[in-house]
Amino acid sequence: MTARPAPARFVLDTGALVQLERGDEVVLDILARAAEGEVEIVVPRTVVAEVWRGGPRQARLAALLKSAVTARFATVTVDELTPERARQIGRTVARCGHDDIVDVNVALCARSGAAEGRVDAIVVTTDRDDIVRVDESLNRAILAV
């Protein structure tokens, strides 16, 4: 039995975007791989709301978000917060007891393209415990930076 290849999709949480601004090599490498079309990056809209302050200190973040709306990098997506996703977040908060809607949305984004509820992305985070509190099955799909 051969192992399945690692997902080529990364979901970035707030901590990952803070690390991007600090020039973290792991996060910068993921962005470089996206620029080459090797991987897809998903930034949940709730993460953008939590991290965005504007100004020159967020130049890297601004460039990443700009790439999501240009044809230059079709591999970067800002995940929509639809009414259905908002309800899904609420149901998940009720089920898991973790009331941070950003963490919950990040965890849900790691499954959003998966058939049968399988994890189909790697969550890039600075706080593994917050994501695992939402969904224990994501423990093996976390890249801590």
Secondary structure, DSSP 8 states (H G I E B T S, - for coil): -------SEEEE-HHHHHHHHTT-HHHHHHHHHHHTTSSEEEEEHHHHHHH---SGGGHHHHHHHHHTTSTT-TTEEEE---HHHHHHHHHHHHHH----HHHHHHHHHTTTT-GGG---SEEEES-HHHHHHH-GGGGGGEEE-
